[in-house]
Amino acid sequence: MPLKAFQYDLTTGPNGAVQFSVPLPAGTAVQVVVLTPEHDEFDELVHAAVSSTDFWDNPFDDEDWNNA
């Protein structure tokens, strides 16, 4: 049986309650899987490595290095 997936990024309310609507007809059987994001110890290092090189991506720097 093929499965159709819907993804929602939600925050739990009081007592851990979550409410949302899906675009399915009333009475459709569904299966709910709850996943919580895990903190990866390298996420911050990867973000710092990627974001800290953004200043090199500019036309003035390219012109200087290409005409050196």
PDB file of N, CA, C and O in Angstrom:
ATOM      1  N   MET A   1       0.848  -1.180   0.000  1.00  0.00           N
ATOM      2  CA  MET A   1       0.000   0.000   0.000  1.00  0.00           C
ATOM      3  C   MET A   1       0.894   1.243   0.000  1.00  0.00           C
ATOM      4  O   MET A   1       1.712   1.400   0.906  1.00  0.00           O
ATOM      5  N   PRO A   2       0.762   2.116  -0.976  1.00  0.00           N
ATOM      6  CA  PRO A   2       1.573   3.341  -0.998  1.00  0.00           C
ATOM      7  C   PRO A   2       1.148   4.286   0.133  1.00  0.00           C
ATOM      8  O   PRO A   2      -0.028   4.382   0.482  1.00  0.00           O
ATOM      9  N   LEU A   3       2.125   4.963   0.679  1.00  0.00           N
ATOM     10  CA  LEU A   3       1.875   5.912   1.767  1.00  0.00           C
ATOM     11  C   LEU A   3       2.049   7.333   1.267  1.00  0.00           C
ATOM     12  O   LEU A   3       2.924   7.605   0.445  1.00  0.00           O
ATOM     13  N   LYS A   4       1.230   8.227   1.752  1.00  0.00           N
ATOM     14  CA  LYS A   4       1.361   9.644   1.445  1.00  0.00           C
ATOM     15  C   LYS A   4       1.750  10.339   2.737  1.00  0.00           C
ATOM     16  O   LYS A   4       1.078  10.172   3.755  1.00  0.00           O
ATOM     17  N   ALA A   5       2.815  11.112   2.712  1.00  0.00           N
ATOM     18  CA  ALA A   5       3.334  11.738   3.930  1.00  0.00           C
ATOM     19  C   ALA A   5       3.011  13.226   3.954  1.00  0.00           C
ATOM     20  O   ALA A   5       3.041  13.901   2.925  1.00  0.00           O
ATOM     21  N   PHE A   6       2.706  13.719   5.136  1.00  0.00           N
ATOM     22  CA  PHE A   6       2.535  15.141   5.407  1.00  0.00           C
ATOM     23  C   PHE A   6       3.484  15.481   6.538  1.00  0.00           C
ATOM     24  O   PHE A   6       3.600  14.723   7.500  1.00  0.00           O
ATOM     25  N   GLN A   7       4.159  16.603   6.435  1.00  0.00           N
ATOM     26  CA  GLN A   7       5.072  17.006   7.504  1.00  0.00           C
ATOM     27  C   GLN A   7       4.631  18.339   8.066  1.00  0.00           C
ATOM     28  O   GLN A   7       4.351  19.280   7.323  1.00  0.00           O
ATOM     29  N   TYR A   8       4.571  18.413   9.377  1.00  0.00           N
ATOM     30  CA  TYR A   8       4.190  19.632  10.077  1.00  0.00           C
ATOM     31  C   TYR A   8       5.209  19.884  11.174  1.00  0.00           C
ATOM     32  O   TYR A   8       5.521  18.972  11.940  1.00  0.00           O
ATOM     33  N   ASP A   9       5.732  21.090  11.268  1.00  0.00           N
ATOM     34  CA  ASP A   9       6.606  21.478  12.369  1.00  0.00           C
ATOM     35  C   ASP A   9       5.738  22.192  13.387  1.00  0.00           C
ATOM     36  O   ASP A   9       5.277  23.307  13.144  1.00  0.00           O
ATOM     37  N   LEU A  10       5.513  21.554  14.524  1.00  0.00           N
ATOM     38  CA  LEU A  10       4.579  22.057  15.524  1.00  0.00           C
ATOM     39  C   LEU A  10       5.246  22.151  16.883  1.00  0.00           C
ATOM     40  O   LEU A  10       6.317  21.588  17.109  1.00  0.00           O
ATOM     41  N   THR A  11       4.602  22.861  17.772  1.00  0.00           N
ATOM     42  CA  THR A  11       5.040  22.963  19.162  1.00  0.00           C
ATOM     43  C   THR A  11       3.920  22.447  20.047  1.00  0.00           C
ATOM     44  O   THR A  11       2.749  22.754  19.823  1.00  0.00           O
ATOM     45  N   THR A  12       4.274  21.676  21.034  1.00  0.00           N
ATOM     46  CA  THR A  12       3.260  21.134  21.922  1.00  0.00           C
ATOM     47  C   THR A  12       2.652  22.230  22.781  1.00  0.00           C
ATOM     48  O   THR A  12       3.319  23.194  23.156  1.00  0.00           O
ATOM     49  N   GLY A  13       1.395  22.061  23.078  1.00  0.00           N
ATOM     50  CA  GLY A  13       0.683  22.990  23.942  1.00  0.00           C
ATOM     51  C   GLY A  13       0.617  22.442  25.355  1.00  0.00           C
ATOM     52  O   GLY A  13       1.405  21.573  25.727  1.00  0.00           O
ATOM     53  N   PRO A  14      -0.328  22.953  26.147  1.00  0.00           N
ATOM     54  CA  PRO A  14      -0.481  22.480  27.518  1.00  0.00           C
ATOM     55  C   PRO A  14      -0.680  20.956  27.556  1.00  0.00           C
ATOM     56  O   PRO A  14      -1.395  20.386  26.732  1.00  0.00           O
ATOM     57  N   ASN A  15      -0.041  20.330  28.514  1.00  0.00           N
ATOM     58  CA  ASN A  15      -0.116  18.869  28.698  1.00  0.00           C
ATOM     59  C   ASN A  15       0.392  18.092  27.491  1.00  0.00           C
ATOM     60  O   ASN A  15       0.034  16.926  27.319  1.00  0.00           O
ATOM     61  N   GLY A  16       1.223  18.716  26.646  1.00  0.00           N
ATOM     62  CA  GLY A  16       1.788  18.025  25.487  1.00  0.00           C
ATOM     63  C   GLY A  16       0.827  17.851  24.328  1.00  0.00           C
ATOM     64  O   GLY A  16       1.090  17.061  23.421  1.00  0.00           O
ATOM     65  N   ALA A  17      -0.283  18.576  24.341  1.00  0.00           N
ATOM     66  CA  ALA A  17      -1.283  18.433  23.283  1.00  0.00           C
ATOM     67  C   ALA A  17      -0.812  19.072  21.982  1.00  0.00           C
ATOM     68  O   ALA A  17      -0.165  20.120  21.983  1.00  0.00           O
ATOM     69  N   VAL A  18      -1.151  18.417  20.870  1.00  0.00           N
ATOM     70  CA  VAL A  18      -0.864  18.928  19.531  1.00  0.00           C
ATOM     71  C   VAL A  18      -2.138  18.782  18.711  1.00  0.00           C
ATOM     72  O   VAL A  18      -2.750  17.714  18.684  1.00  0.00           O
ATOM     73  N   GLN A  19      -2.535  19.868  18.040  1.00  0.00           N
ATOM     74  CA  GLN A  19      -3.708  19.815  17.175  1.00  0.00           C
ATOM     75  C   GLN A  19      -3.353  20.354  15.804  1.00  0.00           C
ATOM     76  O   GLN A  19      -2.693  21.386  15.681  1.00  0.00           O
ATOM     77  N   PHE A  20      -3.797  19.646  14.775  1.00  0.00           N
ATOM     78  CA  PHE A  20      -3.583  20.100  13.406  1.00  0.00           C
ATOM     79  C   PHE A  20      -4.589  19.401  12.501  1.00  0.00           C
ATOM     80  O   PHE A  20      -5.167  18.378  12.869  1.00  0.00           O
ATOM     81  N   SER A  21      -4.788  19.956  11.334  1.00  0.00           N
ATOM     82  CA  SER A  21      -5.707  19.379  10.351  1.00  0.00           C
ATOM     83  C   SER A  21      -4.912  18.876   9.158  1.00  0.00           C
ATOM     84  O   SER A  21      -3.903  19.464   8.768  1.00  0.00           O
ATOM     85  N   VAL A  22      -5.385  17.780   8.589  1.00  0.00           N
ATOM     86  CA  VAL A  22      -4.746  17.232   7.397  1.00  0.00           C
ATOM     87  C   VAL A  22      -5.741  17.272   6.239  1.00  0.00           C
ATOM     88  O   VAL A  22      -6.949  17.202   6.465  1.00  0.00           O
ATOM     89  N   PRO A  23      -5.257  17.380   5.019  1.00  0.00           N
ATOM     90  CA  PRO A  23      -6.159  17.469   3.858  1.00  0.00           C
ATOM     91  C   PRO A  23      -6.670  16.100   3.412  1.00  0.00           C
ATOM     92  O   PRO A  23      -6.412  15.664   2.290  1.00  0.00           O
ATOM     93  N   LEU A  24      -7.395  15.434   4.301  1.00  0.00           N
ATOM     94  CA  LEU A  24      -7.943  14.114   4.007  1.00  0.00           C
ATOM     95  C   LEU A  24      -9.431  14.100   4.337  1.00  0.00           C
ATOM     96  O   LEU A  24      -9.881  14.859   5.195  1.00  0.00           O
ATOM     97  N   PRO A  25     -10.184  13.260   3.677  1.00  0.00           N
ATOM     98  CA  PRO A  25     -11.618  13.169   3.980  1.00  0.00           C
ATOM     99  C   PRO A  25     -11.851  12.613   5.385  1.00  0.00           C
ATOM    100  O   PRO A  25     -11.049  11.831   5.894  1.00  0.00           O
ATOM    101  N   ALA A  26     -12.937  13.018   5.992  1.00  0.00           N
ATOM    102  CA  ALA A  26     -13.303  12.508   7.311  1.00  0.00           C
ATOM    103  C   ALA A  26     -13.415  10.991   7.268  1.00  0.00           C
ATOM    104  O   ALA A  26     -13.927  10.429   6.300  1.00  0.00           O
ATOM    105  N   GLY A  27     -12.944  10.336   8.303  1.00  0.00           N
ATOM    106  CA  GLY A  27     -13.009   8.882   8.385  1.00  0.00           C
ATOM    107  C   GLY A  27     -11.827   8.158   7.785  1.00  0.00           C
ATOM    108  O   GLY A  27     -11.777   6.929   7.837  1.00  0.00           O
ATOM    109  N   THR A  28     -10.865   8.881   7.213  1.00  0.00           N
ATOM    110  CA  THR A  28      -9.678   8.259   6.641  1.00  0.00           C
ATOM    111  C   THR A  28      -8.784   7.743   7.764  1.00  0.00           C
ATOM    112  O   THR A  28      -8.498   8.475   8.711  1.00  0.00           O
ATOM    113  N   ALA A  29      -8.344   6.505   7.671  1.00  0.00           N
ATOM    114  CA  ALA A  29      -7.422   5.942   8.661  1.00  0.00           C
ATOM    115  C   ALA A  29      -6.034   6.556   8.455  1.00  0.00           C
ATOM    116  O   ALA A  29      -5.558   6.650   7.324  1.00  0.00           O
ATOM    117  N   VAL A  30      -5.394   6.969   9.533  1.00  0.00           N
ATOM    118  CA  VAL A  30      -4.054   7.552   9.465  1.00  0.00           C
ATOM    119  C   VAL A  30      -3.175   6.901  10.534  1.00  0.00           C
ATOM    120  O   VAL A  30      -3.666   6.316  11.500  1.00  0.00           O
ATOM    121  N   GLN A  31      -1.886   7.019  10.333  1.00  0.00           N
ATOM    122  CA  GLN A  31      -0.907   6.557  11.306  1.00  0.00           C
ATOM    123  C   GLN A  31      -0.077   7.773  11.690  1.00  0.00           C
ATOM    124  O   GLN A  31       0.438   8.469  10.816  1.00  0.00           O
ATOM    125  N   VAL A  32       0.060   8.038  12.986  1.00  0.00           N
ATOM    126  CA  VAL A  32       0.788   9.215  13.461  1.00  0.00           C
ATOM    127  C   VAL A  32       2.095   8.769  14.096  1.00  0.00           C
ATOM    128  O   VAL A  32       2.103   7.895  14.963  1.00  0.00           O
ATOM    129  N   VAL A  33       3.204   9.369  13.664  1.00  0.00           N
ATOM    130  CA  VAL A  33       4.522   9.116  14.226  1.00  0.00           C
ATOM    131  C   VAL A  33       5.029  10.447  14.751  1.00  0.00           C
ATOM    132  O   VAL A  33       5.037  11.436  14.019  1.00  0.00           O
ATOM    133  N   VAL A  34       5.450  10.488  16.000  1.00  0.00           N
ATOM    134  CA  VAL A  34       5.953  11.730  16.598  1.00  0.00           C
ATOM    135  C   VAL A  34       7.465  11.623  16.722  1.00  0.00           C
ATOM    136  O   VAL A  34       7.981  10.705  17.359  1.00  0.00           O
ATOM    137  N   LEU A  35       8.170  12.565  16.110  1.00  0.00           N
ATOM    138  CA  LEU A  35       9.627  12.622  16.167  1.00  0.00           C
ATOM    139  C   LEU A  35      10.040  13.932  16.818  1.00  0.00           C
ATOM    140  O   LEU A  35       9.477  14.981  16.504  1.00  0.00           O
ATOM    141  N   THR A  36      10.991  13.889  17.701  1.00  0.00           N
ATOM    142  CA  THR A  36      11.508  15.118  18.301  1.00  0.00           C
ATOM    143  C   THR A  36      12.912  15.363  17.764  1.00  0.00           C
ATOM    144  O   THR A  36      13.692  14.420  17.637  1.00  0.00           O
ATOM    145  N   PRO A  37      13.246  16.603  17.448  1.00  0.00           N
ATOM    146  CA  PRO A  37      14.585  16.892  16.931  1.00  0.00           C
ATOM    147  C   PRO A  37      15.631  16.652  18.013  1.00  0.00           C
ATOM    148  O   PRO A  37      15.446  17.027  19.171  1.00  0.00           O
ATOM    149  N   GLU A  38      16.715  16.030  17.619  1.00  0.00           N
ATOM    150  CA  GLU A  38      17.806  15.789  18.551  1.00  0.00           C
ATOM    151  C   GLU A  38      18.911  16.792  18.284  1.00  0.00           C
ATOM    152  O   GLU A  38      19.152  17.184  17.143  1.00  0.00           O
ATOM    153  N   HIS A  39      19.576  17.199  19.346  1.00  0.00           N
ATOM    154  CA  HIS A  39      20.673  18.149  19.229  1.00  0.00           C
ATOM    155  C   HIS A  39      21.929  17.397  18.816  1.00  0.00           C
ATOM    156  O   HIS A  39      22.372  16.478  19.506  1.00  0.00           O
ATOM    157  N   ASP A  40      22.489  17.788  17.702  1.00  0.00           N
ATOM    158  CA  ASP A  40      23.738  17.204  17.234  1.00  0.00           C
ATOM    159  C   ASP A  40      24.875  18.095  17.719  1.00  0.00           C
ATOM    160  O   ASP A  40      24.843  19.306  17.504  1.00  0.00           O
ATOM    161  N   GLU A  41      25.875  17.516  18.367  1.00  0.00           N
ATOM    162  CA  GLU A  41      26.952  18.323  18.942  1.00  0.00           C
ATOM    163  C   GLU A  41      27.772  19.047  17.884  1.00  0.00           C
ATOM    164  O   GLU A  41      28.499  19.986  18.209  1.00  0.00           O
ATOM    165  N   PHE A  42      27.671  18.631  16.625  1.00  0.00           N
ATOM    166  CA  PHE A  42      28.444  19.286  15.576  1.00  0.00           C
ATOM    167  C   PHE A  42      27.639  20.313  14.787  1.00  0.00           C
ATOM    168  O   PHE A  42      28.198  20.992  13.926  1.00  0.00           O
ATOM    169  N   ASP A  43      26.341  20.444  15.057  1.00  0.00           N
ATOM    170  CA  ASP A  43      25.507  21.405  14.336  1.00  0.00           C
ATOM    171  C   ASP A  43      26.055  22.824  14.417  1.00  0.00           C
ATOM    172  O   ASP A  43      26.118  23.529  13.410  1.00  0.00           O
ATOM    173  N   GLU A  44      26.448  23.238  15.611  1.00  0.00           N
ATOM    174  CA  GLU A  44      26.954  24.611  15.779  1.00  0.00           C
ATOM    175  C   GLU A  44      28.267  24.810  15.042  1.00  0.00           C
ATOM    176  O   GLU A  44      28.489  25.872  14.462  1.00  0.00           O
ATOM    177  N   LEU A  45      29.142  23.811  15.052  1.00  0.00           N
ATOM    178  CA  LEU A  45      30.419  23.931  14.339  1.00  0.00           C
ATOM    179  C   LEU A  45      30.212  23.989  12.831  1.00  0.00           C
ATOM    180  O   LEU A  45      30.868  24.770  12.142  1.00  0.00           O
ATOM    181  N   VAL A  46      29.306  23.167  12.320  1.00  0.00           N
ATOM    182  CA  VAL A  46      29.022  23.178  10.885  1.00  0.00           C
ATOM    183  C   VAL A  46      28.425  24.521  10.490  1.00  0.00           C
ATOM    184  O   VAL A  46      28.810  25.093   9.470  1.00  0.00           O
ATOM    185  N   HIS A  47      27.493  25.027  11.282  1.00  0.00           N
ATOM    186  CA  HIS A  47      26.890  26.323  10.982  1.00  0.00           C
ATOM    187  C   HIS A  47      27.953  27.427  10.995  1.00  0.00           C
ATOM    188  O   HIS A  47      27.954  28.289  10.115  1.00  0.00           O
ATOM    189  N   ALA A  48      28.847  27.412  11.969  1.00  0.00           N
ATOM    190  CA  ALA A  48      29.901  28.428  12.035  1.00  0.00           C
ATOM    191  C   ALA A  48      30.832  28.326  10.828  1.00  0.00           C
ATOM    192  O   ALA A  48      31.236  29.349  10.275  1.00  0.00           O
ATOM    193  N   ALA A  49      31.172  27.124  10.420  1.00  0.00           N
ATOM    194  CA  ALA A  49      32.071  26.942   9.279  1.00  0.00           C
ATOM    195  C   ALA A  49      31.438  27.428   7.987  1.00  0.00           C
ATOM    196  O   ALA A  49      32.121  28.027   7.156  1.00  0.00           O
ATOM    197  N   VAL A  50      30.160  27.185   7.803  1.00  0.00           N
ATOM    198  CA  VAL A  50      29.476  27.590   6.580  1.00  0.00           C
ATOM    199  C   VAL A  50      29.196  29.081   6.579  1.00  0.00           C
ATOM    200  O   VAL A  50      29.416  29.750   5.569  1.00  0.00           O
ATOM    201  N   SER A  51      28.720  29.603   7.681  1.00  0.00           N
ATOM    202  CA  SER A  51      28.331  31.013   7.710  1.00  0.00           C
ATOM    203  C   SER A  51      29.536  31.941   7.734  1.00  0.00           C
ATOM    204  O   SER A  51      29.440  33.077   7.270  1.00  0.00           O
ATOM    205  N   SER A  52      30.673  31.486   8.264  1.00  0.00           N
ATOM    206  CA  SER A  52      31.822  32.379   8.368  1.00  0.00           C
ATOM    207  C   SER A  52      32.534  32.580   7.035  1.00  0.00           C
ATOM    208  O   SER A  52      33.390  33.459   6.934  1.00  0.00           O
ATOM    209  N   THR A  53      32.212  31.801   6.018  1.00  0.00           N
ATOM    210  CA  THR A  53      32.846  31.984   4.705  1.00  0.00           C
ATOM    211  C   THR A  53      31.994  32.832   3.763  1.00  0.00           C
ATOM    212  O   THR A  53      32.403  33.107   2.636  1.00  0.00           O
ATOM    213  N   ASP A  54      30.816  33.246   4.218  1.00  0.00           N
ATOM    214  CA  ASP A  54      29.930  34.027   3.347  1.00  0.00           C
ATOM    215  C   ASP A  54      30.559  35.343   2.900  1.00  0.00           C
ATOM    216  O   ASP A  54      30.264  35.823   1.806  1.00  0.00           O
ATOM    217  N   PHE A  55      31.421  35.933   3.727  1.00  0.00           N
ATOM    218  CA  PHE A  55      31.989  37.228   3.348  1.00  0.00           C
ATOM    219  C   PHE A  55      32.912  37.117   2.141  1.00  0.00           C
ATOM    220  O   PHE A  55      33.172  38.128   1.489  1.00  0.00           O
ATOM    221  N   TRP A  56      33.417  35.923   1.817  1.00  0.00           N
ATOM    222  CA  TRP A  56      34.267  35.749   0.647  1.00  0.00           C
ATOM    223  C   TRP A  56      33.454  35.757  -0.638  1.00  0.00           C
ATOM    224  O   TRP A  56      34.009  35.980  -1.714  1.00  0.00           O
ATOM    225  N   ASP A  57      32.166  35.521  -0.550  1.00  0.00           N
ATOM    226  CA  ASP A  57      31.330  35.431  -1.741  1.00  0.00           C
ATOM    227  C   ASP A  57      30.792  36.818  -2.101  1.00  0.00           C
ATOM    228  O   ASP A  57      29.633  37.136  -1.836  1.00  0.00           O
ATOM    229  N   ASN A  58      31.641  37.625  -2.702  1.00  0.00           N
ATOM    230  CA  ASN A  58      31.221  38.952  -3.133  1.00  0.00           C
ATOM    231  C   ASN A  58      31.990  39.343  -4.398  1.00  0.00           C
ATOM    232  O   ASN A  58      33.111  38.877  -4.602  1.00  0.00           O
ATOM    233  N   PRO A  59      31.412  40.178  -5.234  1.00  0.00           N
ATOM    234  CA  PRO A  59      32.033  40.499  -6.528  1.00  0.00           C
ATOM    235  C   PRO A  59      33.352  41.263  -6.402  1.00  0.00           C
ATOM    236  O   PRO A  59      34.219  41.121  -7.264  1.00  0.00           O
ATOM    237  N   PHE A  60      33.525  42.070  -5.347  1.00  0.00           N
ATOM    238  CA  PHE A  60      34.769  42.824  -5.192  1.00  0.00           C
ATOM    239  C   PHE A  60      35.939  41.893  -4.910  1.00  0.00           C
ATOM    240  O   PHE A  60      37.025  42.069  -5.462  1.00  0.00           O
ATOM    241  N   ASP A  61      35.719  40.907  -4.058  1.00  0.00           N
ATOM    242  CA  ASP A  61      36.766  39.943  -3.748  1.00  0.00           C
ATOM    243  C   ASP A  61      37.102  39.119  -4.974  1.00  0.00           C
ATOM    244  O   ASP A  61      38.276  38.870  -5.248  1.00  0.00           O
ATOM    245  N   ASP A  62      36.079  38.685  -5.728  1.00  0.00           N
ATOM    246  CA  ASP A  62      36.318  37.904  -6.949  1.00  0.00           C
ATOM    247  C   ASP A  62      37.151  38.701  -7.946  1.00  0.00           C
ATOM    248  O   ASP A  62      38.055  38.158  -8.581  1.00  0.00           O
ATOM    249  N   GLU A  63      36.848  39.982  -8.080  1.00  0.00           N
ATOM    250  CA  GLU A  63      37.584  40.828  -9.027  1.00  0.00           C
ATOM    251  C   GLU A  63      39.047  40.959  -8.620  1.00  0.00           C
ATOM    252  O   GLU A  63      39.938  40.873  -9.464  1.00  0.00           O
ATOM    253  N   ASP A  64      39.297  41.167  -7.326  1.00  0.00           N
ATOM    254  CA  ASP A  64      40.676  41.281  -6.834  1.00  0.00           C
ATOM    255  C   ASP A  64      41.469  40.010  -7.079  1.00  0.00           C
ATOM    256  O   ASP A  64      42.608  40.072  -7.541  1.00  0.00           O
ATOM    257  N   TRP A  65      40.887  38.864  -6.778  1.00  0.00           N
ATOM    258  CA  TRP A  65      41.613  37.612  -6.919  1.00  0.00           C
ATOM    259  C   TRP A  65      41.738  37.193  -8.380  1.00  0.00           C
ATOM    260  O   TRP A  65      42.746  36.593  -8.752  1.00  0.00           O
ATOM    261  N   ASN A  66      40.765  37.482  -9.203  1.00  0.00           N
ATOM    262  CA  ASN A  66      40.838  37.088 -10.601  1.00  0.00           C
ATOM    263  C   ASN A  66      41.832  37.946 -11.394  1.00  0.00           C
ATOM    264  O   ASN A  66      42.350  37.513 -12.423  1.00  0.00           O
ATOM    265  N   ASN A  67      42.090  39.158 -10.909  1.00  0.00           N
ATOM    266  CA  ASN A  67      43.018  40.058 -11.605  1.00  0.00           C
ATOM    267  C   ASN A  67      44.363  40.162 -10.906  1.00  0.00           C
ATOM    268  O   ASN A  67      45.140  41.067 -11.209  1.00  0.00           O
ATOM    269  N   ALA A  68      44.656  39.266  -9.985  1.00  0.00           N
ATOM    270  CA  ALA A  68      45.925  39.325  -9.238  1.00  0.00           C
ATOM    271  C   ALA A  68      47.085  38.875 -10.100  1.00  0.00           C
ATOM    272  O   ALA A  68      48.226  38.858  -9.640  1.00  0.00           O
TER     273      ALA A  68
END
